[in-house]
Structure formats: structure tokens, C-alpha cells
């Protein structure tokens, strides 16, 4: 039996319950992982509340797509993994099919990466989704190059911080947006070239000044909604506004028409559709991230850890938007 987080109805953090569930044996193409740490992601909040890009298909429902632990068993046809190996699980499957909020979890072998030597379980649960998202969107899809500028909102999120580091490693310039001055020093410390406090500074003015009037080649937007119209004003000609989240919860207009039809590219990006399920893209992205970890250029930022039996409190903290970096839940065995 494995203590597993389930929810029987849509709602707030309080709908999650820890229940004993029979884990079973992995089927063809699957592995069973002893989970030591779980990385929390905004997608789990959206799934739990019925606002994710796919609906909950059945109850009780599971949660979680990112974790670190060790292989316990491998299913038929699985090669490259053996019991005892330290691994990370990356978001590459539907939460309707699998979930890692548990002491043990069965997941597709295609969603499992070997954990680099020296990377502990907490860091191993905090690193992949943020860096794979940042690299997948900005480099694999966007084609970011040295000398480019990228403007980031939700910059103190785990993806925002990873994007700052990815941009820096590639020779691009990251400009972080933050609502208040409370997180400004932390963002500068993490590598932002500039930090714009949106409640008191003019974003367009600051970005144009920082780019010699050119604008930013990329805007990496976690919020979406009506604010894309203002963000589009800082995009350089032929630049790209990449929307990878929808924290606003509001409809998102296409801003080009309102701004007089500038040469603007706008597209969405989702790591679970564009990077992790494509073996060659995942292989290249994982190699890039591993290289950054080994060199010290990449360092996952962990805001706070909770125990598995504190999962409700962990989600409340996630929804508070006060964190800087990743929230990780640890699992005692």
C-alpha cells in the first residue's frame, strides 16, 4: 500500500486527502518509483479546480507530474533503468492517467530521467519542469540567441527564475517584471539584468531604454489575459510573445490589431505537449539542463519544503503567490 493524495471533487486545497492505495506492478513501458520528493506546479492547482487545459475525467483523481526518487521495479520492454537508480519524473503525461503525489507511483518510463550525480531528491524534484519549460519555449520553439533580450513576468516563479538563468547561459539579456519592490533584490541576485517594478515604473519605457529603442526579441508570459496588450508594446519587430501560463484566468486578446498591426508573433507553449512527449526534444533539453547543472550555471531555487501529510498547507502556500522559486514536498519512508 502507498499513501496517495486523491481528491473526490473539484475545489480548494482542502479537497485533497491522503489515502492508502494499492500501487501494484508496472505494466509494459512503465516503471514504479519510490517517491522521495515531489515538485509542486501551478498545473496541479488548475487541475484540482477544474481550470486546466484538460478536465478531470473521473473521481477519485490523482495529482502530480514531477518527482524524484529511485526505481523500484520496471515493466516489460523497459530498458535503461534498474531498481535502485536515482531518477526524476518529468511532466510528460496526463494527470488523468498517472499521479506522483504518493509514496510510490507508477509512471511511463518515457517520463523518467536519470538524476545527475550529486543532485539530491529535493533538487531533483525542483529542476526539470522549470528548466525544460524555459529552454523548450525560448530556445527550441523561439530560437533565442546570444544578444537577444527576453522580458519575463511572474519572474520569481520557478520557471521565471529558470528562464533568467537559461537566458544568461545563452548570452541573452533577461529583464524581470515584478509587481512590487519586495522581490527586486532577490531577482537581481538570481541574475536578472534589470528588474522593472510594474506598479511604480513604466515597463515600455524601461525596456526600450535597456534595448536601445529596439524592444525585446521575446516576452515570456505566464499571466496572459488583457495584459498581453501592454506586453506586446515592448516586443521588437519580428519578435515573439510566448504565452506559457494563464494565471490571470481571463480571456486573452490578440494584441496586434489594437497596436496597429506590428510585425508581432504570438504563440502559446506547453511543456507537456511540445517538449517532454517528444523524445528527441526531451533528450536535447535534458542534455542542456544537465550541462548547466554540472557547470554550476543552473541552480534550482527551492522556496520551502513541506511533508507529504502537509499537502493541503503546501498548496495553500503555492496559491499565496508569495514564494520565490519551487515548493517541494518531501516523502518519509
FISEDO-771651 format. One line per field, with one value per residue: x, y, z of N, C-alpha, C in turn. Coordinates in steps of 0.1 Angstrom, whole numbers. Example, Ala and Ser with C-alpha at 12.3 -4.5 7.8 and 13.67 -1.06 7.14 Angstrom:
# FISEDO-771651
n.x (132, 128)
n.y (-57, -22)
n.z (78, 71)
ca.x (123, 137)
ca.y (-45, -11)
ca.z (78, 71)
c.x (132, 129)
c.y (-33, 0)
c.z (78, 79)
***
This chain:
# FISEDO-771651
n.x (8, 4, 6, -13, -22, -54, -83, -118, -136, -139, -122, -109, -77, -84, -98, -81, -70, -51, -48, -47, -35, -34, -5, 5, 20, 43, 32, 37, 62, 62, 74, 79, 83, 99, 90, 107, 107, 85, 78, 59, 35, 19, 0, -12, -28, -46, -57, -69, -89, -105, -98, -78, -59, -70, -99, -108, -113, -124, -134, -122, -95, -61, -30, -2, 29, 57, 86, 111, 131, 137, 141, 120, 108, 106, 87, 76, 96, 110, 140, 172, 168, 171, 163, 168, 182, 187, 163, 145, 111, 94, 72, 52, 29, -7, -25, -48, -42, -19, -2, 19, 18, 25, 36, 47, 48, 35, 47, 51, 79, 91, 88, 107, 139, 174, 189, 212, 245, 252, 230, 205, 174, 154, 163, 162, 136, 128, 140, 135, 109, 108, 133, 131, 108, 115, 138, 127, 106, 119, 142, 140, 115, 113, 138, 158, 188, 223, 226, 200, 171, 150, 119, 104, 75, 59, 83, 96, 87, 93, 97, 102, 126, 143, 142, 156, 182, 187, 186, 208, 229, 229, 238, 220, 198, 181, 152, 134, 100, 82, 56, 56, 82, 92, 104, 126, 154, 160, 156, 175, 197, 195, 202, 189, 191, 179, 154, 120, 97, 64, 42, 51, 67, 73, 69, 72, 89, 112, 121, 125, 145, 165, 172, 181, 161, 151, 135, 123, 133, 119, 90, 81, 55, 36, 11, -10, -42, -58, -35, -17, -17, -4, 21, 28, 36, 63, 76, 101, 103, 93, 97, 87, 59, 56, 33, 29, 15, -16, -23, -39, -65, -83, -99, -78, -67, -58, -32, -22, -39, -50, -28, -20, -12, 16, 47, 44, 49, 29, 24, 13, 28, 33, 49, 43, 32, 49, 76, 84, 70, 82, 106, 132, 134, 132, 155, 175, 170, 172, 199, 211, 202, 213, 240, 242, 237, 259, 280, 274, 260, 233, 210, 186, 160, 147, 119, 106, 101, 77, 61, 47, 22, 14, 3, -20, -15, 8, -2, -18, 2, 14, -7, -7, 11, 34, 58, 93, 107, 107, 83, 86, 76, 84, 89, 87, 100)
n.y (-12, 23, 55, 80, 110, 119, 133, 139, 156, 187, 216, 237, 236, 220, 198, 177, 145, 122, 89, 53, 34, 7, 1, -16, -34, -23, -18, -28, -8, 9, 22, 16, 39, 47, 74, 102, 130, 156, 179, 208, 222, 248, 238, 217, 229, 241, 218, 206, 224, 224, 240, 235, 228, 204, 185, 170, 136, 115, 105, 90, 114, 117, 135, 154, 156, 157, 146, 131, 103, 68, 40, 13, -9, -23, -24, -46, -45, -22, -5, 5, 13, 3, -13, 7, 28, 64, 87, 112, 122, 136, 162, 146, 134, 128, 139, 125, 100, 92, 99, 116, 124, 108, 80, 59, 55, 46, 52, 63, 50, 67, 92, 95, 105, 99, 109, 135, 130, 138, 155, 160, 146, 166, 188, 174, 171, 196, 208, 200, 206, 235, 243, 228, 239, 266, 264, 248, 265, 290, 285, 260, 263, 291, 300, 315, 336, 345, 378, 385, 399, 391, 395, 389, 380, 371, 365, 356, 330, 295, 288, 313, 321, 300, 307, 331, 322, 305, 322, 339, 320, 315, 339, 359, 386, 389, 405, 412, 413, 426, 429, 444, 461, 442, 418, 425, 427, 400, 390, 403, 392, 366, 368, 385, 410, 435, 448, 455, 473, 469, 483, 508, 517, 525, 501, 498, 520, 515, 490, 497, 516, 499, 484, 500, 512, 493, 472, 441, 409, 387, 381, 364, 351, 344, 350, 359, 369, 402, 418, 412, 430, 453, 441, 434, 458, 461, 443, 436, 444, 417, 401, 378, 369, 348, 328, 310, 304, 309, 327, 348, 341, 352, 360, 360, 385, 389, 410, 424, 438, 459, 475, 485, 467, 456, 439, 412, 382, 357, 332, 301, 280, 248, 227, 200, 193, 200, 196, 175, 151, 145, 126, 133, 160, 162, 148, 165, 188, 179, 173, 199, 211, 194, 199, 226, 223, 208, 226, 246, 268, 265, 264, 251, 268, 266, 273, 265, 236, 210, 184, 153, 148, 173, 184, 199, 224, 230, 234, 256, 275, 276, 288, 313, 329, 341, 329, 324, 308, 272, 251, 223, 190, 167, 131, 108, 76)
n.z (0, -6, 6, -8, -25, -31, -47, -45, -55, -73, -62, -35, -18, 4, -6, -11, -1, 19, 12, 16, -10, -33, -49, -69, -98, -123, -157, -192, -206, -184, -151, -116, -91, -61, -43, -32, -31, -42, -67, -67, -90, -108, -125, -112, -93, -111, -123, -101, -95, -117, -139, -157, -188, -196, -186, -154, -156, -141, -108, -77, -82, -92, -85, -97, -114, -113, -98, -76, -69, -65, -87, -84, -96, -129, -159, -185, -214, -208, -210, -199, -173, -139, -108, -78, -90, -89, -99, -118, -122, -150, -162, -184, -190, -187, -159, -156, -160, -146, -114, -91, -65, -40, -20, -34, -70, -101, -133, -168, -184, -203, -192, -174, -161, -157, -127, -123, -111, -77, -74, -53, -39, -33, -49, -73, -77, -82, -104, -132, -146, -145, -159, -183, -194, -197, -215, -235, -245, -251, -265, -281, -294, -297, -306, -293, -292, -286, -274, -277, -261, -234, -219, -188, -170, -139, -126, -104, -100, -103, -130, -141, -128, -137, -164, -164, -158, -179, -201, -194, -196, -223, -233, -236, -226, -197, -186, -158, -146, -119, -95, -71, -51, -34, -42, -57, -51, -47, -73, -88, -77, -85, -111, -130, -154, -154, -133, -134, -116, -117, -106, -101, -121, -156, -179, -207, -213, -197, -209, -236, -232, -221, -243, -263, -277, -294, -284, -270, -281, -272, -252, -223, -211, -183, -175, -192, -205, -204, -201, -221, -241, -233, -228, -254, -265, -260, -276, -299, -335, -355, -333, -306, -286, -262, -247, -218, -196, -177, -156, -150, -155, -172, -204, -233, -255, -290, -295, -316, -335, -321, -317, -341, -360, -358, -368, -353, -336, -320, -297, -281, -255, -242, -220, -216, -240, -260, -255, -235, -243, -267, -278, -289, -286, -258, -251, -260, -246, -219, -219, -222, -198, -179, -184, -176, -149, -141, -146, -128, -136, -135, -110, -91, -75, -43, -26, -3, 18, 24, 43, 32, 45, 49, 26, 20, 32, 18, -8, -2, 3, -22, -37, -26, -38, -28, -28, -37, -62, -62, -47, -27, -18, 6, 11, 36, 44)
ca.x (0, 11, -1, -15, -31, -66, -94, -131, -144, -132, -123, -97, -67, -90, -104, -71, -69, -42, -55, -39, -39, -25, 3, 6, 32, 43, 29, 46, 66, 61, 83, 75, 92, 98, 90, 113, 103, 76, 78, 46, 34, 6, -9, -19, -39, -56, -64, -78, -100, -112, -94, -66, -62, -78, -107, -107, -122, -130, -130, -112, -85, -47, -23, 13, 37, 71, 91, 124, 132, 145, 134, 117, 105, 104, 77, 80, 100, 117, 154, 180, 166, 171, 160, 178, 188, 181, 157, 134, 99, 92, 58, 51, 17, -19, -29, -59, -36, -9, 0, 31, 16, 23, 49, 51, 40, 38, 47, 57, 94, 94, 87, 117, 153, 184, 193, 227, 253, 253, 217, 196, 160, 147, 167, 158, 121, 126, 148, 132, 98, 112, 143, 126, 99, 123, 146, 118, 99, 127, 152, 135, 104, 115, 151, 166, 202, 231, 223, 186, 165, 137, 111, 97, 67, 60, 98, 100, 83, 104, 100, 108, 140, 150, 144, 167, 194, 188, 190, 222, 238, 230, 243, 208, 196, 168, 146, 123, 89, 76, 45, 61, 96, 96, 113, 135, 168, 161, 156, 188, 207, 194, 207, 182, 199, 171, 141, 110, 86, 53, 32, 56, 76, 68, 75, 77, 100, 123, 125, 131, 158, 175, 175, 185, 149, 148, 124, 127, 130, 110, 83, 78, 43, 29, -1, -20, -53, -58, -22, -8, -17, 8, 34, 31, 43, 78, 82, 108, 98, 95, 98, 77, 53, 53, 24, 31, 6, -28, -25, -49, -78, -92, -97, -65, -70, -46, -30, -17, -48, -51, -15, -18, -7, 30, 52, 45, 45, 23, 20, 13, 37, 31, 60, 37, 28, 59, 90, 86, 65, 89, 119, 144, 134, 134, 169, 184, 167, 178, 214, 214, 200, 224, 253, 241, 238, 273, 289, 270, 252, 219, 208, 172, 158, 137, 114, 102, 97, 66, 60, 35, 10, 11, 0, -30, -8, 17, -10, -22, 14, 15, -17, -5, 20, 45, 71, 104, 112, 99, 78, 88, 70, 92, 82, 95, 98)
ca.y (0, 35, 67, 87, 121, 118, 143, 133, 166, 199, 226, 243, 227, 211, 186, 167, 136, 112, 76, 42, 29, -4, 6, -26, -36, -15, -26, -26, 6, 17, 19, 20, 48, 51, 88, 109, 144, 160, 193, 213, 231, 255, 229, 208, 237, 243, 205, 203, 233, 223, 251, 231, 226, 192, 184, 158, 127, 106, 106, 100, 118, 118, 148, 155, 151, 160, 140, 125, 91, 57, 30, 1, -20, -19, -32, -53, -37, -10, -7, 17, 15, -9, -10, 14, 40, 76, 93, 122, 121, 149, 163, 141, 125, 134, 135, 116, 86, 90, 110, 113, 128, 95, 74, 52, 59, 40, 63, 59, 51, 78, 104, 94, 108, 96, 121, 137, 127, 150, 162, 153, 144, 178, 195, 166, 174, 211, 213, 197, 214, 249, 244, 222, 248, 278, 260, 244, 276, 301, 280, 250, 269, 305, 302, 326, 336, 355, 392, 388, 403, 384, 401, 378, 383, 360, 362, 349, 317, 286, 289, 326, 320, 292, 314, 341, 315, 300, 334, 342, 310, 316, 352, 368, 395, 388, 416, 406, 422, 422, 439, 453, 460, 432, 407, 431, 423, 385, 387, 407, 382, 354, 370, 394, 422, 446, 444, 466, 472, 473, 492, 522, 521, 523, 489, 501, 530, 508, 480, 504, 522, 489, 478, 510, 515, 481, 463, 427, 398, 377, 382, 351, 355, 333, 355, 361, 379, 416, 424, 409, 442, 461, 434, 434, 471, 460, 433, 442, 439, 402, 394, 368, 369, 334, 326, 296, 302, 317, 330, 358, 334, 360, 358, 367, 390, 391, 425, 431, 447, 472, 482, 490, 455, 455, 426, 405, 368, 354, 317, 295, 269, 240, 217, 186, 190, 203, 191, 163, 139, 143, 120, 140, 173, 159, 144, 176, 198, 174, 175, 213, 214, 187, 206, 238, 219, 204, 238, 255, 279, 263, 261, 252, 276, 260, 283, 259, 222, 205, 169, 148, 150, 188, 187, 210, 236, 233, 240, 270, 284, 277, 297, 326, 337, 348, 322, 327, 295, 260, 244, 208, 182, 155, 119, 100, 62)
ca.z (0, -7, 9, -21, -24, -40, -45, -49, -61, -76, -52, -30, -13, 14, -11, -12, 11, 19, 14, 13, -23, -37, -61, -80, -106, -136, -169, -203, -208, -171, -140, -103, -84, -47, -44, -21, -31, -52, -71, -70, -101, -109, -133, -103, -88, -121, -125, -89, -95, -130, -148, -165, -203, -198, -175, -147, -163, -132, -94, -72, -91, -87, -88, -97, -126, -112, -86, -76, -61, -70, -94, -76, -105, -143, -166, -197, -225, -204, -209, -194, -159, -130, -94, -70, -97, -86, -111, -117, -131, -156, -167, -198, -191, -182, -145, -156, -162, -136, -105, -83, -51, -33, -15, -46, -81, -114, -144, -180, -184, -211, -184, -163, -164, -147, -119, -124, -98, -68, -74, -43, -42, -33, -61, -84, -79, -84, -115, -146, -152, -148, -170, -196, -199, -202, -227, -246, -251, -256, -274, -291, -301, -300, -312, -287, -295, -279, -278, -276, -248, -230, -208, -180, -159, -129, -127, -91, -101, -106, -144, -143, -123, -147, -177, -162, -158, -193, -209, -191, -201, -238, -237, -238, -215, -191, -179, -149, -142, -106, -92, -61, -50, -24, -47, -66, -48, -50, -88, -93, -72, -93, -125, -139, -158, -150, -127, -135, -107, -126, -100, -100, -133, -170, -185, -221, -212, -192, -218, -247, -227, -219, -256, -273, -285, -302, -279, -267, -291, -266, -240, -218, -204, -175, -169, -203, -202, -211, -200, -233, -250, -228, -231, -269, -269, -258, -284, -311, -348, -357, -320, -302, -273, -258, -236, -213, -185, -178, -142, -149, -156, -181, -219, -238, -268, -298, -293, -328, -342, -313, -318, -355, -368, -358, -371, -340, -335, -307, -297, -268, -253, -231, -220, -217, -254, -271, -252, -228, -250, -280, -273, -294, -279, -244, -250, -262, -235, -207, -220, -219, -184, -172, -186, -168, -135, -138, -146, -117, -141, -132, -96, -88, -63, -36, -17, 10, 17, 33, 44, 24, 52, 49, 12, 19, 35, 7, -19, 2, 1, -37, -42, -20, -47, -20, -29, -47, -66, -62, -34, -28, -7, 9, 15, 45, 42)
c.x (9, 2, -1, -25, -42, -75, -107, -140, -135, -133, -109, -88, -73, -96, -94, -71, -58, -49, -45, -44, -29, -18, 3, 19, 31, 40, 39, 49, 65, 72, 75, 86, 89, 100, 96, 110, 94, 77, 64, 46, 20, -4, -17, -31, -50, -64, -74, -90, -109, -109, -82, -70, -69, -87, -104, -118, -130, -125, -130, -101, -72, -42, -8, 20, 52, 76, 105, 124, 141, 136, 132, 115, 103, 95, 84, 84, 108, 132, 160, 177, 166, 168, 172, 184, 180, 176, 149, 123, 96, 77, 57, 39, 5, -21, -41, -54, -26, -8, 11, 30, 14, 37, 55, 42, 45, 36, 53, 72, 99, 94, 98, 131, 162, 188, 208, 233, 254, 240, 208, 182, 152, 150, 162, 143, 118, 132, 141, 121, 102, 122, 139, 116, 106, 130, 137, 111, 108, 137, 147, 124, 108, 128, 159, 181, 209, 227, 209, 182, 152, 131, 103, 88, 66, 74, 103, 95, 94, 107, 107, 123, 148, 152, 155, 180, 197, 193, 204, 232, 240, 235, 232, 206, 182, 163, 133, 113, 84, 67, 50, 76, 101, 105, 124, 150, 170, 163, 170, 199, 207, 198, 200, 191, 193, 159, 132, 99, 73, 44, 37, 65, 69, 75, 81, 89, 113, 129, 132, 144, 169, 180, 178, 173, 144, 136, 130, 124, 120, 103, 78, 67, 36, 15, -13, -31, -51, -44, -13, -7, -6, 21, 38, 38, 58, 84, 89, 101, 103, 99, 86, 72, 49, 45, 24, 22, -6, -32, -36, -63, -88, -89, -85, -68, -57, -43, -26, -26, -49, -39, -11, -10, 9, 34, 55, 41, 40, 19, 20, 24, 33, 41, 55, 32, 39, 73, 91, 80, 72, 103, 131, 145, 137, 149, 178, 182, 173, 193, 218, 212, 210, 237, 253, 243, 252, 282, 286, 262, 238, 219, 193, 170, 145, 132, 112, 98, 86, 67, 47, 22, 6, 8, -10, -23, 2, 10, -15, -10, 16, 6, -15, 3, 31, 58, 81, 110, 102, 95, 79, 82, 79, 84, 91, 91, 102)
c.y (13, 47, 76, 98, 119, 130, 138, 143, 178, 209, 231, 232, 216, 199, 175, 159, 126, 98, 65, 35, 18, 1, -4, -27, -28, -24, -23, -11, 15, 13, 23, 28, 49, 66, 94, 123, 147, 175, 197, 223, 236, 246, 221, 216, 239, 230, 203, 212, 233, 234, 248, 230, 213, 190, 171, 148, 117, 109, 93, 102, 119, 132, 145, 149, 153, 155, 135, 113, 81, 47, 18, -11, -15, -29, -38, -42, -25, -14, 6, 20, 2, -4, -3, 26, 53, 83, 105, 119, 135, 150, 158, 132, 133, 129, 127, 101, 82, 101, 106, 118, 115, 90, 65, 55, 51, 51, 57, 60, 63, 91, 104, 97, 104, 109, 123, 135, 140, 158, 154, 153, 157, 186, 187, 167, 188, 216, 211, 205, 228, 251, 239, 232, 260, 275, 256, 255, 286, 297, 271, 256, 283, 308, 313, 325, 346, 369, 395, 393, 396, 391, 390, 384, 370, 356, 355, 335, 308, 286, 302, 326, 312, 299, 325, 334, 310, 311, 338, 333, 311, 330, 362, 376, 394, 400, 411, 417, 417, 433, 449, 452, 449, 421, 412, 426, 408, 382, 392, 397, 369, 356, 379, 406, 435, 441, 456, 463, 478, 483, 506, 526, 518, 512, 492, 510, 523, 498, 487, 510, 511, 482, 488, 513, 504, 474, 450, 417, 388, 383, 369, 353, 343, 337, 355, 370, 392, 422, 421, 422, 451, 455, 435, 447, 470, 450, 440, 437, 425, 394, 385, 370, 355, 333, 312, 294, 311, 321, 340, 352, 342, 357, 366, 372, 389, 406, 432, 441, 460, 481, 487, 479, 455, 441, 417, 391, 365, 339, 312, 284, 261, 228, 203, 183, 191, 199, 177, 150, 136, 138, 128, 153, 172, 156, 156, 186, 192, 175, 189, 216, 207, 194, 219, 234, 215, 216, 247, 267, 278, 258, 262, 259, 270, 270, 277, 244, 219, 190, 165, 150, 164, 193, 199, 223, 240, 239, 254, 280, 286, 288, 311, 335, 345, 341, 327, 314, 284, 256, 229, 201, 169, 143, 111, 85, 55)
c.z (0, -3, -3, -19, -35, -37, -51, -55, -64, -64, -47, -24, -3, 8, -12, 1, 9, 22, 10, 0, -27, -50, -72, -87, -118, -148, -180, -205, -195, -161, -127, -96, -70, -47, -31, -20, -43, -55, -74, -82, -102, -117, -124, -96, -98, -124, -113, -89, -108, -140, -157, -180, -206, -185, -167, -152, -153, -118, -87, -82, -84, -90, -89, -109, -125, -98, -87, -66, -67, -77, -84, -84, -119, -150, -179, -208, -221, -203, -204, -179, -151, -116, -86, -77, -93, -99, -107, -126, -136, -161, -182, -199, -185, -167, -144, -157, -151, -126, -95, -69, -43, -28, -26, -58, -93, -125, -156, -179, -193, -204, -173, -168, -153, -140, -120, -110, -90, -66, -64, -47, -43, -46, -73, -87, -83, -97, -129, -152, -155, -160, -183, -202, -205, -215, -238, -253, -258, -266, -285, -300, -306, -308, -307, -289, -286, -284, -278, -262, -246, -218, -201, -170, -150, -127, -115, -90, -104, -121, -147, -139, -133, -160, -176, -163, -172, -202, -207, -196, -216, -242, -241, -225, -209, -183, -171, -146, -129, -102, -82, -59, -40, -29, -56, -64, -51, -65, -93, -89, -80, -108, -134, -142, -154, -143, -128, -125, -113, -120, -99, -112, -146, -177, -199, -221, -208, -202, -231, -244, -226, -233, -267, -282, -294, -297, -276, -278, -285, -254, -236, -208, -197, -172, -180, -198, -208, -211, -212, -242, -246, -231, -246, -273, -267, -267, -297, -324, -351, -344, -317, -288, -271, -246, -231, -201, -186, -164, -140, -148, -165, -195, -224, -252, -277, -300, -306, -335, -335, -314, -332, -363, -369, -363, -359, -341, -321, -307, -283, -267, -241, -231, -221, -231, -264, -268, -246, -236, -263, -276, -277, -287, -264, -242, -250, -250, -222, -208, -217, -204, -176, -173, -177, -153, -132, -137, -134, -122, -137, -117, -92, -75, -56, -25, -3, 8, 28, 33, 36, 32, 54, 35, 11, 22, 24, -5, -15, 0, -14, -42, -36, -29, -40, -22, -39, -50, -63, -48, -36, -16, -6, 14, 24, 43, 55)
***
